[in-house]
Amino acid sequence: MKVRVAFVAAALLTIVGLASVSSQTKEGVELGKVIEVKIAKVVDHPQLGSCGFATIGKKVEVYVKGAKKGDKIQIIVTDVAVNAATKKMEAVFERQYVVDRGVQLGKPFEVTIASEFLNNFTKAKSGLTIIGENVEFYIPNAKTGEKYTVIVKAIEISAFTGKPEVSEFDIVK
């Protein structure tokens, strides 16, 4: 019985040890972790068009559609690979969160709905207003002129429009 318990304990320690070492680094970039990058300039990418550009790790290029110079963007890099078109190392990443754009995250403030919007894709109606530096903010079922106290949690660059928009928020009022 003691041998079996010791064996199970050793196996668990091995699994826990492997799990804690599971973060992987590729070309000096930690995969699977949130990385904040500052956009150095706007460039023309052969496949994506106009994009914000930054480098991370060992000269790994990051291109963010809709980003502007000086933006701080949080990304989760899933891989680093050579782009066949540019022949350079590029980061492959998930969701891109904008850290700023004149909007304080986590603090309540009031917004007034400027217009109503019908999303052709989802057929849902939303109220639309612009906050900060041209950040689009859609509130489901809101009407023109309504006021809301909100807490913005995250801003993403939309995959559809390439524009920054509020992706996570709470309505206080």
C-alpha positions as CSV (number, residue, x, y, z in Angstrom):
1,M,0.0,0.0,0.0
2,K,2.8,2.4,0.9
3,V,4.5,1.7,-2.4
4,R,1.4,2.4,-4.4
5,V,0.7,5.7,-2.6
6,A,4.4,6.8,-3.2
7,F,4.1,5.9,-6.9
8,V,0.8,7.9,-7.3
9,A,2.4,10.9,-5.4
10,A,5.5,10.7,-7.7
11,A,3.3,10.6,-10.8
12,L,1.3,13.6,-9.6
13,L,4.4,15.6,-8.9
14,T,5.7,14.8,-12.3
15,I,2.5,15.9,-14.0
16,V,2.4,19.1,-11.9
17,G,6.1,19.7,-12.8
18,L,5.4,19.3,-16.5
19,A,2.4,21.5,-16.4
20,S,4.4,24.3,-14.7
21,V,7.1,24.1,-17.4
22,S,4.6,24.0,-20.3
23,S,5.0,27.6,-21.4
24,Q,6.8,27.5,-24.7
25,T,9.1,30.1,-26.2
26,K,9.7,30.5,-30.0
27,E,12.1,33.1,-31.4
28,G,12.2,34.8,-28.0
29,V,8.4,35.1,-27.8
30,E,6.4,33.4,-25.1
31,L,3.5,31.5,-26.6
32,G,0.1,31.5,-24.9
33,K,0.7,34.5,-22.7
34,V,-0.6,38.0,-22.9
35,I,2.0,40.3,-24.4
36,E,1.7,44.0,-24.7
37,V,3.2,45.6,-27.8
38,K,3.5,49.3,-28.7
39,I,2.9,50.0,-32.4
40,A,6.0,51.7,-33.8
41,K,4.5,52.8,-37.1
42,V,1.8,52.1,-39.7
43,V,3.0,50.1,-42.7
44,D,1.5,48.6,-45.9
45,H,1.5,44.8,-45.5
46,P,1.3,42.8,-48.9
47,Q,-1.6,40.6,-47.6
48,L,-3.3,42.7,-45.0
49,G,-3.0,46.3,-46.3
50,S,-2.5,49.1,-43.9
51,C,-1.5,47.8,-40.5
52,G,0.2,48.9,-37.2
53,F,3.6,47.4,-37.0
54,A,5.8,46.3,-34.0
55,T,8.6,43.8,-33.3
56,I,8.8,41.4,-30.4
57,G,11.3,38.7,-29.4
58,K,14.1,38.0,-31.9
59,K,12.9,40.3,-34.7
60,V,9.4,38.8,-34.9
61,E,7.1,41.1,-36.7
62,V,3.6,41.9,-35.5
63,Y,1.0,43.4,-37.8
64,V,-2.3,44.7,-36.4
65,K,-5.1,45.8,-38.7
66,G,-6.6,49.1,-37.7
67,A,-3.8,50.0,-35.2
68,K,-2.1,53.4,-35.2
69,K,1.3,54.6,-34.2
70,G,1.6,54.7,-30.4
71,D,-1.2,52.2,-29.7
72,K,-0.6,49.7,-27.0
73,I,-2.0,46.4,-28.0
74,Q,-2.3,43.2,-25.9
75,I,-2.1,40.0,-27.9
76,I,-1.8,36.3,-27.2
77,V,0.8,34.8,-29.5
78,T,-0.1,31.2,-30.6
79,D,2.8,30.7,-33.0
80,V,5.7,32.3,-34.8
81,A,6.2,31.4,-38.5
82,V,7.8,32.6,-41.7
83,N,5.3,34.5,-43.9
84,A,5.6,33.1,-47.4
85,A,4.9,36.5,-49.0
86,T,7.3,38.6,-46.9
87,K,9.9,35.8,-46.0
88,K,10.0,37.3,-42.5
89,M,9.1,35.9,-39.1
90,E,5.6,37.0,-38.1
91,A,3.6,36.4,-34.9
92,V,0.3,34.5,-35.2
93,F,-1.9,35.7,-32.5
94,E,-5.4,35.7,-31.0
95,R,-7.6,38.6,-30.1
96,Q,-6.0,42.0,-30.0
97,Y,-6.9,44.3,-27.2
98,V,-6.3,48.0,-27.3
99,V,-5.0,49.2,-24.0
100,D,-5.8,52.9,-24.6
101,R,-7.4,55.2,-27.2
102,G,-8.6,57.8,-24.7
103,V,-10.8,55.4,-22.8
104,Q,-10.1,54.5,-19.1
105,L,-10.7,50.9,-18.6
106,G,-12.4,49.8,-15.4
107,K,-13.8,53.2,-14.4
108,P,-17.5,54.2,-14.7
109,F,-18.5,57.0,-17.0
110,E,-21.6,58.2,-18.8
111,V,-22.3,57.7,-22.5
112,T,-25.2,59.0,-24.7
113,I,-26.4,56.9,-27.6
114,A,-25.8,58.9,-30.8
115,S,-27.7,56.7,-33.2
116,E,-29.3,53.3,-33.7
117,F,-27.6,50.6,-35.7
118,L,-29.0,47.4,-37.3
119,N,-26.3,44.7,-37.6
120,N,-26.8,43.1,-41.0
121,F,-25.0,40.0,-39.9
122,T,-26.9,39.3,-36.7
123,K,-30.0,41.3,-37.4
124,A,-29.8,42.8,-33.9
125,K,-30.5,46.4,-33.1
126,S,-28.0,48.4,-31.1
127,G,-27.4,51.9,-30.0
128,L,-24.1,53.3,-31.2
129,T,-21.9,56.0,-29.8
130,I,-18.2,57.0,-30.2
131,I,-16.0,57.3,-27.2
132,G,-12.3,58.2,-26.7
133,E,-10.4,58.4,-29.9
134,N,-12.9,57.0,-32.4
135,V,-13.7,53.9,-30.5
136,E,-17.1,52.5,-31.5
137,F,-19.4,51.4,-28.7
138,Y,-22.5,49.4,-29.4
139,I,-25.1,48.7,-26.6
140,P,-27.8,46.1,-27.5
141,N,-31.4,47.5,-27.8
142,A,-30.3,51.0,-26.8
143,K,-32.2,54.0,-28.4
144,T,-30.9,57.4,-29.7
145,G,-30.5,59.9,-26.8
146,E,-30.5,57.3,-24.0
147,K,-27.8,57.7,-21.3
148,Y,-25.9,54.9,-19.7
149,T,-23.3,54.7,-17.0
150,V,-20.8,52.0,-18.2
151,I,-17.6,50.4,-17.2
152,V,-15.5,49.4,-20.2
153,K,-13.4,46.3,-19.6
154,A,-11.9,45.7,-23.1
155,I,-11.5,47.3,-26.5
156,E,-10.7,45.2,-29.5
157,I,-10.0,45.9,-33.1
158,S,-12.9,44.5,-35.0
159,A,-12.0,41.6,-37.4
160,F,-14.9,42.9,-39.7
161,T,-14.3,46.6,-39.8
162,G,-10.7,47.0,-38.7
163,K,-11.9,49.7,-36.3
164,P,-11.5,49.7,-32.5
165,E,-14.7,48.9,-30.6
166,V,-15.7,48.1,-27.1
167,S,-15.8,44.3,-26.7
168,E,-16.5,43.9,-23.0
169,F,-18.4,46.2,-20.7
170,D,-20.8,46.5,-17.8
171,I,-23.8,48.8,-17.5
172,V,-23.9,50.3,-14.0
173,K,-27.2,52.1,-14.3
